[in-house]
Amino acid sequence: MQKLMKGGIVLAKKKSQKYNIDDEIIIGYNTGAKTDNPPKKNKKKNQNNNKMSNGNSNKYVKNNNKKKSKWNKIKKVIFTIFKIFLILAVLAGIFVFLFISPVFNITEIKVENASKISENTYISLSEIQIGENIFKVNKPRVRSLIKYEPYVEEVEVKRNFPGTILLIVTERSPKYLIEKDGMYIYIDKNGYALETKTETLGLPILKGVMTDLRTLTMGDRLYDYDLSKFNDLIKIIDGINNNNIEEKLTSIDISDDDNYILDFEEEHKKICLGDTSNLSTKMLWIKYFMDEKREDSGIIHLEAKDVYFTPN
């Protein structure tokens, strides 16, 4: 038996037993054994706690970002409203200045291209007043007022700053006459009645019109039935001028567009033209008969295939 002593206490062990210090229990001596690891359950709890903590933190950040985003939107709206208000205030100031400042009062009214109608008449028709603010001039209204005058085909109203109004007119010109009660109604190339006078101005008289002259007022147009002949009239007049037919055309009967009748009164000749087909050839025949039958009065027939002259 071996004897062991520790701290005054003797422990006996049989000789037959092997000695193993790891199996001995020594009272009062700390072996410094390692502590066991914490249970796995505690780790899971800590992980869950960490996740909850992170989740709460993320929610806080998201909420904070939302608040910042809302505030930024509010600031943008406020800034936009402020800019709009500032722009409106500036525009209002400019508007007040333009309409009140005497700098922009009208000092002169000019008229261009006045021929048939006097400049003073145009100014009177416009109803524009000297001293009136130039921005208060209603251009569409001025155009409408001036175009009441039958001779006016178009008018343009311009502002020349700071104080000049410019009226640019395009006037109609008489091209034909319509006889009524011993007087003549002047008709332009588009069929507008311009005025009534006794002078013929050397223009051809239109005969056979269907428009009711009793109700026709100056500035009105002829009936559509008569207007449908005006393209042919232009061709006939241009044909006479372009072929150097110097004889004076007195009248054109337009009652039948298949057979226009031209009267050269001073030459004592009438021409049954037919329609306006082959017009250039017909004009050559007119010139030929005017030269060959200068001393004869009669009718030149061009309405059929056979061309001939019948004396009166």
NURO-854847 format. One line per 5 residues: number of its first residue (from 1); their letters; for each residue x, y, z of C-alpha. Coordinates in pm, 1 decimal, decimal comma. Last residue first. Layout:
N
NUM	A	X:Y:Z | ...
This chain:
312
312	NPTFY	-7517,8:9157,6:-14188,2 | -7230,3:8951,8:-14321,2 | -7190,1:8584,7:-14228,1 | -6833,8:8468,1:-14167,8 | -6726,5:8105,3:-14156,9
307	VDKAE	-6549,8:7838,8:-13951,8 | -6675,5:7482,2:-13996,1 | -6627,4:7265,9:-13690,7 | -6889,5:7460,6:-13499,9 | -6887,4:7746,7:-13248,0
302	LHIIG	-6639,0:7959,2:-13443,1 | -6886,4:8163,7:-13647,0 | -6782,9:8522,4:-13717,6 | -7089,3:8745,5:-13742,7 | -7130,2:9058,1:-13957,4
297	SDERK	-7004,0:9400,1:-14043,0 | -6754,5:9443,7:-14321,6 | -6478,2:9704,7:-14349,6 | -6225,5:9505,6:-14150,6 | -6317,5:9178,0:-14311,6
292	EDMFY	-5964,3:9050,3:-14378,9 | -5796,3:9202,9:-14069,0 | -6066,2:9131,3:-13812,4 | -6131,9:8799,9:-13984,7 | -5770,6:8686,9:-13933,8
287	KIWLM	-5751,6:8810,3:-13573,6 | -6066,2:8617,3:-13483,7 | -5935,5:8306,6:-13660,9 | -5611,1:8324,5:-13461,7 | -5812,0:8356,1:-13141,0
282	KTSLN	-6005,9:8041,8:-13232,2 | -5682,3:7847,9:-13265,2 | -5568,9:7958,6:-12917,4 | -5910,0:7869,5:-12772,5 | -5914,5:7510,0:-12884,4
277	STDGL	-6184,8:7451,9:-12617,3 | -6325,4:7767,0:-12456,1 | -6687,2:7704,9:-12554,3 | -6855,1:7834,2:-12868,5 | -6703,2:8160,0:-12990,5
272	CIKKH	-6997,4:8311,0:-13175,4 | -6822,4:8634,5:-13263,5 | -6996,9:8963,9:-13327,9 | -6873,1:9236,6:-13558,5 | -6952,8:9600,5:-13616,2
267	EEEFD	-6587,6:9694,1:-13557,8 | -6685,5:9955,8:-13300,7 | -6920,2:9706,4:-13137,4 | -6678,5:9418,8:-13096,5 | -6929,5:9181,6:-12937,7
262	LIYND	-6826,1:8841,2:-12806,4 | -7084,1:8564,5:-12776,9 | -6999,4:8267,9:-12554,2 | -7144,4:7942,7:-12685,9 | -7131,5:7633,7:-12469,2
257	DDSID	-7120,9:7852,4:-12155,8 | -7462,2:7992,1:-12249,1 | -7581,9:8309,7:-12073,3 | -7228,3:8452,8:-12074,2 | -7278,3:8724,8:-12337,3
252	ISTLK	-6952,9:8918,1:-12357,5 | -6940,9:9292,1:-12425,5 | -6747,8:9577,1:-12592,9 | -6419,0:9414,3:-12688,8 | -6205,2:9687,9:-12842,6
247	EEINN	-5996,9:9590,1:-13139,1 | -5629,2:9548,5:-13064,2 | -5617,0:9172,3:-13095,9 | -5253,6:9125,0:-13003,3 | -5283,9:8751,3:-12955,6
242	NNIGD	-5195,1:8764,3:-12583,1 | -5457,5:9028,7:-12506,6 | -5744,4:8844,5:-12677,2 | -5645,8:8510,7:-12523,7 | -5611,6:8666,8:-12175,0
237	IIKIL	-5965,6:8805,2:-12203,7 | -6102,3:8467,2:-12317,7 | -5915,6:8265,6:-12054,5 | -6027,4:8501,8:-11774,9 | -6386,9:8478,3:-11894,2
232	DNFKS	-6369,5:8098,6:-11894,7 | -6260,0:8100,9:-11530,7 | -6543,5:8342,9:-11459,2 | -6820,4:8123,6:-11597,9 | -6883,9:7933,5:-11270,5
227	LDYDY	-6929,4:8272,3:-11103,1 | -7250,5:8327,4:-11299,0 | -7412,9:8009,1:-11168,9 | -7265,1:8075,7:-10825,7 | -7459,9:8398,9:-10799,9
222	LRDGM	-7263,3:8722,9:-10806,4 | -7069,6:8831,8:-10503,2 | -7167,8:9096,8:-10249,0 | -6943,3:9389,6:-10153,2 | -7180,6:9645,0:-10305,4
217	TLTRL	-7539,1:9526,6:-10284,7 | -7720,5:9290,6:-10523,2 | -8092,1:9266,8:-10440,0 | -8227,6:9428,5:-10755,2 | -7940,2:9287,4:-10961,0
212	DTMVG	-8076,0:8934,4:-10928,4 | -7781,9:8730,1:-11052,0 | -7852,8:8534,5:-11372,6 | -7609,5:8722,1:-11594,8 | -7693,9:8732,5:-11967,3
207	KLIPL	-7461,0:9018,7:-12050,1 | -7125,5:9109,6:-11899,7 | -6996,8:9445,6:-12023,5 | -6633,1:9468,9:-12126,7 | -6419,2:9743,1:-11963,5
202	GLTET	-6331,7:10074,7:-12130,7 | -6363,7:10260,8:-11800,3 | -6741,4:10232,5:-11846,2 | -6823,6:10550,9:-11658,5 | -7174,6:10591,1:-11512,8
197	KTELA	-7091,6:10446,0:-11173,3 | -7192,8:10170,2:-10931,2 | -6944,8:10020,0:-10685,6 | -6742,3:9708,5:-10607,1 | -6958,3:9403,6:-10682,0
192	YGNKD	-6745,7:9095,0:-10624,9 | -6723,2:8835,9:-10905,3 | -6368,9:8712,3:-10848,7 | -6212,6:8916,7:-11130,7 | -6377,2:9238,0:-11002,1
187	IYIYM	-6721,9:9369,8:-11094,8 | -6807,1:9740,7:-11139,4 | -7182,0:9798,6:-11163,2 | -7268,2:10022,4:-11453,2 | -7544,4:10280,8:-11488,4
182	GDKEI	-7841,3:10320,6:-11721,0 | -8070,9:10125,0:-11492,3 | -7824,5:9835,6:-11452,3 | -7541,4:9737,1:-11683,9 | -7291,1:9488,1:-11548,0
177	LYKPS	-6926,0:9580,3:-11595,2 | -6607,6:9377,4:-11592,7 | -6250,8:9389,4:-11458,3 | -6276,7:9631,9:-11163,7 | -5974,1:9617,6:-10930,7
172	RETVI	-5966,5:9484,7:-10576,3 | -5741,0:9642,1:-10317,1 | -5473,4:9483,5:-10100,1 | -5418,6:9690,0:-9786,9 | -5121,1:9724,3:-9551,6
167	LLITG	-5224,7:9917,6:-9239,2 | -4929,4:10015,1:-9018,0 | -4976,5:10127,9:-8657,8 | -4696,7:10334,3:-8501,6 | -4621,0:10398,3:-8133,5
162	PFNRK	-4326,5:10202,6:-7988,2 | -4311,3:9991,3:-8180,8 | -4430,5:9919,6:-8531,5 | -4754,5:9724,7:-8480,7 | -4888,4:9566,3:-8798,3
157	VEVEE	-5239,1:9523,6:-8941,2 | -5274,1:9337,6:-9270,8 | -5565,5:9398,1:-9503,9 | -5720,6:9185,4:-9777,4 | -5961,2:9225,5:-10070,1
152	VYPEY	-6064,1:9580,8:-9994,6 | -6269,2:9742,8:-10271,8 | -6598,0:9642,9:-10107,4 | -6520,5:9838,3:-9784,3 | -6646,9:9618,9:-9502,9
147	KILSR	-6294,2:9477,5:-9512,4 | -6176,3:9772,0:-9302,8 | -6395,6:9677,5:-9007,2 | -6301,3:9309,6:-9020,2 | -5931,3:9384,9:-9033,6
142	VRPKN	-5963,3:9621,1:-8736,5 | -6153,2:9355,2:-8540,1 | -5887,0:9092,6:-8610,8 | -5614,7:9342,3:-8503,0 | -5766,8:9443,4:-8170,1
137	VKFIN	-5559,8:9749,8:-8080,3 | -5511,9:9754,7:-7702,7 | -5140,7:9685,4:-7735,0 | -5080,6:10018,7:-7911,1 | -5233,4:10217,7:-7625,6
132	EGIQI	-5462,5:10484,3:-7772,7 | -5314,6:10831,7:-7813,9 | -5423,3:10853,3:-8180,7 | -5741,1:10652,5:-8220,4 | -5799,2:10336,1:-8424,4
127	ESLSI	-6154,1:10316,0:-8564,3 | -6017,3:10111,9:-8860,7 | -6275,3:10262,8:-9099,1 | -6153,1:10617,1:-9023,4 | -5792,9:10519,8:-9091,9
122	YTNES	-5897,7:10356,5:-9419,9 | -6095,7:10664,0:-9522,1 | -5802,5:10890,4:-9434,9 | -5576,1:10681,8:-9659,3 | -5808,9:10735,7:-9956,3
117	IKSAN	-5976,3:10445,5:-10135,8 | -5907,4:10338,8:-10495,0 | -5531,5:10360,6:-10446,7 | -5412,3:10283,4:-10093,0 | -5110,8:10053,3:-10115,4
112	EVKIE	-4978,5:10132,4:-9764,6 | -5151,7:10315,2:-9479,8 | -4976,2:10468,4:-9177,5 | -5120,0:10551,0:-8835,3 | -4902,8:10765,9:-8604,1
107	TINFV	-4862,3:10852,7:-8234,5 | -5014,7:10545,3:-8074,3 | -4937,1:10521,4:-7700,9 | -4663,5:10274,2:-7614,1 | -4434,3:10512,2:-7425,3
102	PSIFL	-4740,7:10633,5:-7234,0 | -4693,3:10335,0:-6997,9 | -5021,0:10179,7:-6888,8 | -5063,4:9872,0:-7106,7 | -4696,5:9777,8:-7139,6
97	FVFIG	-4610,0:9852,2:-6775,5 | -4907,7:9660,6:-6637,0 | -4821,4:9357,5:-6848,3 | -4454,6:9371,8:-6747,9 | -4548,2:9381,0:-6378,9
92	ALVAL	-4797,8:9098,6:-6423,6 | -4531,8:8894,9:-6600,0 | -4288,0:8949,6:-6311,5 | -4550,2:8852,5:-6053,6 | -4649,3:8547,6:-6255,6
87	ILFIK	-4284,4:8438,5:-6273,9 | -4239,9:8482,7:-5897,4 | -4560,9:8290,5:-5821,2 | -4451,7:8008,4:-6049,9 | -4107,7:7999,5:-5885,5
82	FITFI	-4261,8:7994,5:-5535,8 | -4500,0:7716,5:-5631,2 | -4206,3:7514,3:-5762,8 | -4006,4:7573,8:-5443,3 | -4298,8:7466,2:-5225,2
77	VKKIK	-4350,8:7154,4:-5435,4 | -3979,9:7070,7:-5420,1 | -3971,9:7122,5:-5042,5 | -4272,4:6893,9:-5000,1 | -4103,5:6627,8:-5212,8
72	NWKSK	-3785,6:6657,2:-5002,8 | -3991,5:6624,1:-4683,1 | -4158,5:6312,1:-4813,6 | -3821,6:6160,3:-4906,8 | -3675,4:6244,9:-4563,8
67	KKNNN	-3970,7:6082,8:-4388,5 | -3941,3:5775,2:-4608,1 | -3567,9:5755,0:-4535,6 | -3635,6:5765,6:-4157,9 | -3894,2:5491,8:-4187,2
62	KVYKN	-3648,9:5278,3:-4383,4 | -3366,5:5340,9:-4130,3 | -3594,1:5253,2:-3837,8 | -3716,1:4938,7:-4007,3 | -3355,1:4838,6:-4074,2
57	SNGNS	-3264,5:4883,5:-3702,8 | -3564,1:4682,7:-3589,5 | -3463,5:4403,6:-3824,7 | -3101,8:4415,4:-3702,5 | -3214,6:4381,9:-3339,2
52	MKNNN	-3454,7:4101,9:-3424,6 | -3177,6:3924,1:-3614,4 | -2936,8:3967,6:-3321,0 | -3193,9:3830,7:-3076,9 | -3250,6:3533,4:-3304,9
47	QNKKK	-2876,9:3472,5:-3318,3 | -2853,0:3501,1:-2941,1 | -3137,6:3253,9:-2896,1 | -2975,2:3014,2:-3140,4 | -2648,7:3031,9:-2947,7
42	NKKPP	-2829,7:2966,3:-2618,0 | -2984,3:2651,5:-2763,6 | -2642,2:2523,7:-2861,0 | -2548,1:2481,1:-2495,3 | -2256,2:2679,7:-2365,5
37	NDTKA	-1916,9:2504,7:-2398,5 | -1790,8:2313,8:-2089,5 | -1533,8:2467,0:-1862,2 | -1177,1:2353,8:-1894,4 | -1016,4:2184,7:-1587,0
32	GTNYG	-784,6:2405,6:-1382,1 | -693,6:2110,5:-1144,4 | -786,6:2309,5:-836,1 | -647,9:2141,1:-518,3 | -831,9:2144,1:-183,3
27	IIIED	-935,7:1783,2:-199,4 | -751,5:1573,4:-449,6 | -963,9:1334,0:-640,2 | -756,5:1083,1:-823,0 | -850,1:947,3:-1162,1
22	DINYK	-628,2:1187,8:-1355,0 | -339,8:1102,8:-1129,7 | -353,6:742,8:-1234,6 | -187,3:495,0:-1004,6 | -230,2:135,3:-1082,4
17	QSKKK	-414,2:-70,0:-826,7 | -235,5:-374,9:-683,0 | -54,9:-165,6:-434,5 | -376,8:-67,9:-267,4 | -433,3:292,4:-214,2
12	ALVIG	-429,4:483,6:109,4 | -510,4:853,8:139,3 | -349,4:1056,8:408,5 | -491,6:1394,7:484,0 | -258,5:1665,7:605,6
7	GKMLK	-312,2:1890,8:295,7 | -202,3:1614,0:72,8 | -42,4:1294,6:179,8 | -13,2:977,8:-16,8 | 59,6:639,6:122,9
2	QM	129,3:339,1:-83,8 | 0,0:0,0:0,0
